[in-house]
Amino acid sequence: MQNYGIDLWSDNNYIIDKDTLRVNYASKPSLLEIVTEIRKDGKRGPLLLRFPHLIEKQIDALFHHFSRVFDELHYSGSFKAVFPLKVNQYPNFIKALLEKGEKYHYGLEAGSKAELLIAMTYINDNAPILVNGFKDKELIKMAFLSAKMQQDITITIEGINELKSIIAVAKEEGSPLPKIGLRVKLHSAGIGLWAKSGGINSKFGLTSTELIEAMTLMKEHGLLTQFTMIHFHIGSQMTNIAPLKKALKEAGNIYTDLINLGAHNLHTINLGGGLAIEYSQNIASPQIHYSLEEYANDVVFMLQTIAKAKGVTEPNITIESGRFVAAPHALLIAPVFELFSKEYSEKALKLKDNNPPLIDELNALYLDINKKNAREFLHDSFDHLNSLFTLFDLGYINLIDRSNAEILVHLIMKKSILLLKDQHLDELLKMQEHIQEKYLVNFSLFQSMSDFWGLKQHFPVMPLSKLDEKPTHTANLWDITCDSDGEIPFDEKDPLYLHSVDIEKEDYFLGFFLTGAYQEVLGMRHNLFTHPTEATIMIEDNGYKIENITESSSIIDILDDLDYDTSDIKKRLYMHIKESHFIKKDEKENILTILDILLRENGYLKTTN
């Protein structure tokens, strides 16, 4: 049985039960059953499913491990966590996040005016709000308003000019004031795709000289008492712990020195994000080389060691781990719409009574191939195919002969792979690139997995059913956009195998997992495909409930979002139909009705079954 690396990436959130994939929680519902239920009333196209219990699981894990190590080391500081809204601002996620995190006073981090407005509106009582990113005077005034609303808000300064703006707004607005944090620009850098988030050349933060200048300015203008936090970030999805440990040493020493320079209310170090999750499906090559337990142990131990050595109070610890909390909670499920390699089947052969000799020889190779002669016959078939291509170019064979040659060689390759599968030959792996099944999947890669398109970030993929059958087809996944980049190609280093299915007779759904972080908010409306239909799944001991179904935008709504005059669109289309000489008068009203229905549908493809 192929388990698609589920033991590595799923964190025990999903299990394979005979032929189907189930959510490993409470009543353990089948994902296929959930999808079938949602589609009963005609919903088609991709579905994004949210599982709030997985949000709770991630938050519980964070607070559990830091609480554990605090107790073990008798650490005197406190632990807080905030969710960076840039990772996922969708309301059905944010509301579930705040509900599940309320018992921990789980907070929010905002990097824009719109995000800060969300935070100010929905933040739980006694939960922190952090404001990062570049700020103008208007955004700073919003933070002062939050403070007047008795919210626990901290403005993180990214540059000296921002501090000068805070000083100006403080003179205008007066008390109460928001807390102030300083983002420090460390020499320590991260690793991987997001390494440039850290290091001395990073986009954000203050140098050592600027930190001292900021201290002086705050002291001169009576704001030093508001300075409570330093913040650093060395990059998202840290695959190794070593860069963080190096950064902690540097940040810990900056923290203690700032206190010794007079920042007596400074009590918190904000580590930023970076806590990684496992995306790999290959047990032999995991992406992540540390555990959450190790992460918490190292952070607390190192900060405690530095504080003791410098004779200062152990700092409170804040983290902004967005990917870790959000990614597991959502998955995209999309139906396969068509298989494009069906032409390479026995049914497609059009052998004649009198074929060119090389065609007859290829057919004999296909019929007589076995494990003993498979490698020899495979090589012979390649030689025959090259010869037949030459004969076609010279005009000695026709298009039907060429088609038969291509089909027979593909059939021989498929048989060879099955016969020689135990021999692990390099040439077999390379050969699989030439006989992939092209699965057309009803989704947009640009909309739902933009990090794959932009960064080649892998996401676990597997079918929801047929898991008791051995998948035999090497898979290349095509999305439905008219863009050649809209594909997940076969990768011989991390191959995806799928099943042979007749889409006209049965549905075949693929799950794309760990898509809850960044993918929704970064999604592009390429070809005007928009956010898929989404649903929240509440799993109970005796079943599950489907809640908060939000349908994908209709065609007319998409055009309205682009500032088209939709009433003018309808008017013009109706006029064209009414004036057409090719449409009978008694058909026009019916066509207008059909058009009106079409405009209210979403843009994804519809299957007949």
MARSE-605598 format. One record per residue (C-alpha): x, y, z. Coordinates in steps of 0.02 Angstrom, whole numbers, plus 32768, in hexadecimal, padded with zeros to 4 digits. Layout:
# residues N
XYZ;...
# end
This chain:
# residues 609
800080008000;803F80AD7FD1;803081228068;807181C18012;80E681EB80A3;805382078119;80BA81CD81AF;8134825C818F;80CE82F68162;802182DC81AF;805382E08267;7FD482568282;7F4782C98247;7F0F824F81C0;7F0A819381B3;7EF181178127;7E63809E8148;7E5A801680C4;7E3080758024;7E1181248066;7E6381B480C2;7E1981E98169;7E2F827981E1;7E80822F827C;7E14828582FD;7D7982568362;7D0281F982EA;7D8A81EF8265;7D20822181CE;7D5381F6811D;7D8B828B80B6;7D368240801F;7C9482368080;7CA282EE80B3;7CC483248000;7C3382BC7FBE;7BBE830B803E;7BF083BC800E;7BDC83987F55;7B2D83517F68;7ADA83F87F42;7B3B84167EA3;7BDB84677EE0;7C6A84417E6A;7D1F84717E56;7DA184717EE0;7D7484747F99;7DDA84BD8027;7DB5846480CB;7DE184B18173;7DF584498211;7DF184B682AF;7E2A8426831D;7ED2842C82C2;7EE584E582EB;7EC684BB83A1;7F43842B8399;7FCF849C835B;7FAD852683DA;7FA284A78468;8048845D8432;809F85078434;8065853684E1;807D84878527;8134847A84F7;816385288534;8104850D85D6;815C846685EC;820C84AB85D5;81E485448642;81B884CB86CF;824F845C86B1;82CA84EE86B4;826B85578735;826685E386B5;8221868686FD;81E486D6865B;813C86BD8607;810D867C855A;809A86CD84DB;807386AA8426;80238711839C;7FE786E182F0;802A874A825F;7F92877981F8;7FF7877D8156;7FF786BE815C;7F3A86AD814D;7EB987378164;7E1F86D4812F;7D9286EC81AF;7D62863581C3;7E15861081F4;7E3386AA8262;7D93869482C5;7DBA85DD82E7;7E6D860B8314;7E37868C8396;7DB5861683DE;7E33858883F2;7EBA85FD8436;7E50866084B0;7E8285F78547;7F3886268526;7F1786DE84FE;7F5986B78451;7F78875A83F4;7F8587A38346;800F87F982E4;7FE2887A825F;804F88BE81D4;7FD689388181;7F4389AA81A8;7EC3892A816E;7F1488A181D7;7F1B8912826F;7E6289378259;7E3F887B825B;7EA9886782F8;7E5788F98353;7DAB88B68328;7DBE87FF8355;7E4A87F283D5;7E2087968475;7E2787EE851D;7ED687F58568;7F2487B584C7;7FB588168478;7FB5887283D2;805C8890837D;8072890982EC;810488E18278;8137891F81CD;814A89CF818A;80D58A5181D4;80968AFE81AD;804B8B7B8225;7F9B8B3B8203;7FC68A888231;801C8AC582CF;7F808B2782FD;7F1B8A8682EB;7F908A358369;7F758AC683E2;7EB98AAD83CD;7ECF89F583F7;7F298A278497;7E988A9A84C3;7E258A0484AB;7E8A89B28537;7ED9893484C1;7F8788EF84E2;7FDD89348447;80968944841C;80DA89A48387;817B89578346;81F089DB8301;824289AC825C;82A28A4F8245;82CF8AF182A0;82528B57823B;81C48AEB827E;81FB8B13832F;81FA8BCD8304;81488BB982C4;81158B638367;81618BF483C8;80FA8C6F835F;80588C0D8373;80768BFB842F;807C8CB8843E;7FD78CC683DF;7F788C36842F;7FBF8C2C84DF;7FA08B988551;7F838B078550;80168AD884E3;80358A348489;80CD89CF84BC;816789DC844F;81D289518409;8274896083A6;829A88E88319;835288C0831B;83B7889C827F;8422880682AB;84BE87CB8252;8478871B8267;841886E281CD;83A0865481AC;83A785CC812A;833B8590809B;82C185ED802C;82A1867880A9;8353869280EA;8356874880B2;82D88772813C;836C877381B2;841E87B281AC;846D885E81A8;8427888180F9;837588538124;82E688C680F9;82B288ED81AC;8302891D8250;837C899182A8;8439898182AB;8499898E834E;84B78A478330;83FF8A65830C;83CD8A0783A9;84358A7E8412;83EC8B1283B4;833C8AD183D4;83608ABF848D;839C8B738493;83018BB48438;82898B5484A7;82E18B938542;82DE8C498505;82248C4284E2;81EB8BE0857A;81C48B3F851C;82488ACD8565;81CB8A8485E0;81648A46854B;81F789E58503;81CF89318535;820488BE84A7;828B88978429;82608833838F;82C187D0830D;829587598281;830C86EB821E;829386A381A0;81FE86348184;820585768181;82AA855B81DC;82E084AC81AC;836E84A4822D;837A84E782DE;8430852282D5;840E85CF8287;838D85F4830E;840685C58399;8488863A834F;840686C68342;83CD86A983F6;847D86C78436;8488876B83D9;83D987A58407;83EF876F84BC;848B87D884CF;8437886E847C;83A7885B84F7;8417885A8590;848088ED8552;83E68958852F;83AA893985E0;8455896B8623;844B8A0A85B9;83AB8A3E8613;831C89E085C1;82D989A98669;822B897D8629;826F890D859F;8231885F85CA;82088800852A;826587B18498;81F9878E8400;824687028398;81D787228302;81A1868D8299;820086028244;81C38567829F;81B584EA8211;8140846081DF;816883C4817B;813283CD80C5;8199833C8083;814682988051;81EC823C8044;821C81E780E6;82D081E080AA;82DF829D8095;827D82FE8118;828483BC8110;828183DB81CD;831183A6823D;82D283D682EA;823483C08352;81C5843D83AA;820683F6844D;82BA841B841A;828884C983DE;823984F68486;82C884A984E8;834F85088489;82F585B0848D;82D485B08548;837C8566857B;83E285E18514;8383867B854D;838C86438601;8447862585F4;846886D285AA;83F9872A8629;844F86D486BC;84FC86F98677;84D287B28662;847287C08707;83CB87F886BD;831B87B786D0;82EF8727865B;828D876E85C8;81DA8748859D;81D386E984F9;815E87108469;815686B483C4;80FB86D6831F;80EF862882D7;806D8638824E;809685A981D8;80A1852B8266;7FF4855982A6;7F9985758201;7FDE84FD817E;7F9A845781C0;7EE7849281DB;7EB6849B8122;7EC0842D808A;7E8984447FD8;7E2683B87F87;7E1383BA7ECB;7DC6833E7E51;7E2882F77DC0;7DD183347D23;7E2A82D07C9D;7EBD825B7C7D;7F1F82957BE4;7F8681F87BCA;7EF381887BA5;7F27818A7AEE;7FB781167B1B;7F4A807E7B37;7F247FDD7ADA;7E7980247AAC;7ECF80B07A4C;7F32803979DD;7EFB80357927;7F617FA578E4;7F457F79782C;7F3C7ED377D5;7FE47F007787;80547F6977F7;81067FA477D9;817C7F197816;81BE7F8278A7;810C7F9D78E7;80EE7EE178E6;81927EC97942;81617F4A79C5;80BA7EF379DE;81147E4D79F5;81887E9B7A76;80F17EDC7AD4;80977E347AD2;812F7DCA7AFE;81867E387B80;81A97DE77C29;82187E067CBF;82AC7DAA7C73;82AE7E067BCD;82617EAD7C03;83017F147C00;83367ED17B56;828A7EE97B0A;82817F997B51;83237FCC7AFD;82EA7F797A59;82487FDC7A5E;82A780827A6D;8311805379D5;827580267972;821F80C979A1;82B281327966;82B580D378C2;81FA80EB78AB;820881A778CA;828C81AC783F;821B814A77CB;818C81C377F0;81F9825A77C9;822882087722;817281E576FA;817C81267700;80FC8110778C;805E817377B1;801581C8784B;7FB5812D7882;805680C87880;80AF814F78E6;802181517964;802880937976;80E4809D7991;80D5811F7A1B;804B80BE7A73;80A780187A6C;814980617AB1;80EA80B47B40;809380107B66;813B7FB57B65;818580377BDB;80F380257C54;81037F677C53;81C07F747C6C;81AD7FE47D04;81357F697D54;81A17ED27D29;82447F217D63;82017F867DF6;82697F237E74;830E7F487E1C;831480057E42;8367802E7D9C;838F80E67D7D;835380D67CCB;82A780A17D09;8297813F7D70;82CB81AA7CDD;8256814B7C6D;81C281747CDB;81D3822A7CA9;81A281F67BF9;810781907C26;80B581FE7CA7;7FFB82067CB0;7FC482BB7CA0;7F3A82D77D20;7ED383727CFD;7E9B83AD7DA9;7E0C84287DC3;7E6984B17E21;7EDE85437E04;7F90852D7E41;7FA785EA7E3F;7F0F86047EAE;7F1F85747F29;7FD9854A7F31;803585E57EFA;80D285B67F5D;80EA851F7EED;80E3858D7E53;815086177E9C;81C885B87F0E;81B685007EE0;817984E07F91;813F842B7F98;809484017FDE;8060834F8009;7FEA83077F87;7F8882657F8C;7EE2821C7F51;7E50820B7FCA;7E1F815E7F8F;7E5F80BC7F3F;7EE480B67FC6;7ED87FF87FCF;7F0E7FF07F18;7FBF80057EDC;7FD180A67E76;802C80827DD5;803081267D76;80B881A87D89;8057824A7D97;806982F57D4D;7FE083687D90;7F9983F07D21;7F2884797D62;7E9E84C47CF6;7EF0856D7CD6;7F2C85917C26;7FDF85A37C61;806985237C4A;80AA854D7CF8;8009850B7D41;804A845D7D63;809C83F27DE7;8115838C7D7D;815082DD7DA3;81EB82E07E10;825782457E0A;82A582747EB3;81FA827E7F05;818682207E8F;80C882277E98;806B818A7E62;7FB0818C7E43;7F2C81107E0A;7EE280E77D62;7E2F81267D63;7DA1813D7CEA;7D6681ED7D13;7CC681D37CAF;7C93814A7D28;7CDA81807DD0;7D1B82167E30;7DD2821D7E61;7E0282A47EDE;7EAF82E07F0C;7ED783327FB3;7F5A83BC7FBC;7F8C83CA8073;7FD8844E80E6;7F9384DD807C;7F518546810E;7FE585BF8115;800186478093;7FB185EB8000;7F06863B8012;7F4286ED802B;7FC686E27FA3;7F4F86907F27;7F4A86E47E7C;7EAD86F37E11;7F0586AD7D79;7E8286957CF1;7E0A86DC7D74;7E01863A7DD8;7DE086717E8A;7DE4862A7F3A;7D94857D7F39;7CF585517F95;7D238538804B;7CD484E180E0;7CFC84CB8198;7CF1841881D6;7CC68401828F;7CED834D82BE;7C9583008353;7C98825783A8;7BFB821F834C;7C14827382A4;7C3C831B8258;7BE983BF8228;7C098425818B;7C0484DE81B6;7C2D8588816B;7C1F855380B6;7C5D85E6804E;7C4885CB7F95;7CC986007F16;7CA386A87EC6;7C2A86A67E35;7C6286DF7D89;7BFF87807D96;7C4687A67E43;7CF7878A7E03;7CDA88097D79;7C8D88807DF7;7D2A88727E63;7D8F88A77DCC;7D2489457DBF;7CC5890F7D26;7C1689587D1A;7BB988B37D2A;7B1188FF7CFF;7B5F893D7C5D;7BA7888E7C3C;7AFB88407C4F;7AA988C77BE6;7B2588B17B58;7B1B87F27B5A;7A5E87F47B5B;7A5E886F7AC9;7AD488007A63;7A6387697A81;79C487C67A55;7A10880D79B5;7A5C8769797B;7A12872378D9;7A5486767903;79E88660799D;7930863C7984;78B786B579D4;7868862F7A44;791785F97A80;795486A47AB6;78FC86AA7B5F;793E85FE7B8C;79F086307B5C;79E386CE7BC4;79AF86647C59;7A4185EC7C3E;7AB9867F7C30;7A7786C87CD2;7A9586227D2B;7B4486157CE0;7B7586C17D21;7B48868B7DD1;7BB585EE7DCA;7C6C85E87DFD;7CF285DD7D79;7D33852E7D9E;7D0E849E7D28;7C79842C7D3C;7C8083717D22;7BEC83107CE1;7BE782937D71;
# end
